[in-house]
Amino acid sequence: MRHLLKLLDLSKDEIIEILNLADQLKYEQKNNIPHLRLQGKTLGLIFQKASTRTRVSFEAGMYQLGGYPMFLSSNDLQIGRGEPVQDTARVLGRYIDGIMIRTFEQQEAEDLAKYSGIPVINGLTDFSHPCQILADLMTIREFKGSFDGLKVCYIGDGNNVANSLIVGCLKVGMEFTCATPNGYEPDQKVLDFAKDFPDFTLTTDIVLAAKDADVLITDVWASMGMEKDVVARRTAFKGYQINRDIMKIAKSDAMVLHCLPAHREEEITTEIFEEHAKEIFEEAENRLHAQKAVIVLLLS
């Protein structure tokens, strides 16, 4: 693994290696065991899109590993002023040891990886959100013990989270059902990947998708950058909600995950969110540990 750009690039063994190391780093953090594995290393954090969890988890994680996190907003870089990304990449590659980028276009992350000569981590693009899904997989395994025989159901927009969830869950061997309204399906590249897996189902029927699910996952109906579409999306996604009726269709011990921030009473009811807050906020914490594992594997 030279970069983390999208889960399509990783093998099952590479995903499991990340998760195993994340579990170890979480244990060390919880037990106050120093793990300064990246002393002297610098990770540049490029934010073209704002974030709470991504910035805090990467900065805290790099510090806990003994390295230095360097926050770079779009106001600090020449990319937003017309400098080609390949030029910025080739300069940064001579100064620092790795780059995390949270941006809009997947190609921008791919270009950084191509030209910088150093490891690049995708902190989120419109196509992919690999760090979030590694945290999700870590949380599922933590609560369920293994991936064997599990069914995961995603309800909502076929966005970057859905794209990465499909790939990650299928690669580790879980059944996956995805319920989206017509016109809001996941990316075609992801559907082309998933068609080779008999345990994948794409449907508009949330009841079919949620039946006997071990894990239910959702995300906001309108992601960052889609503010102008909020009204239309509320109409399109009406009924695509994790609520008491959907929980009755899933298995009695089903867990619920949400990448946050949550819009309560839209994609999930407050009642169900609070009942499953333990899982959801453990998932949020696991962003820290999963990302630390990625940083260690790429920079050490």
Secondary structure, DSSP 8 states (H G I E B T S, - for coil): ---BS-GGG--HHHHHHHHHHHHHHHHHHHTT----TTTT-EEEEEESS--SHHHHHHHHHHHHTT-EEEEEETTTSSGGGT--HHHHHHHHTTT-SEEEEE-S-HHHHHHHHHHHSS-EEEEE-SS--HHHHHHHHHHHHHHHS-STT-EEEEES--SHHHHHHHHHHHHTT-EEEEE--TT----HHHHHHHTT-TTEEEES-HHHHHTT-SEEEE--SS-TT-GGGHHHHHHHTTT--B-HHHHHHS-TT-EEEE-S---BTTTB-HHHHHHTHHHHHHHHHHHHHHHHHHHHHHH-
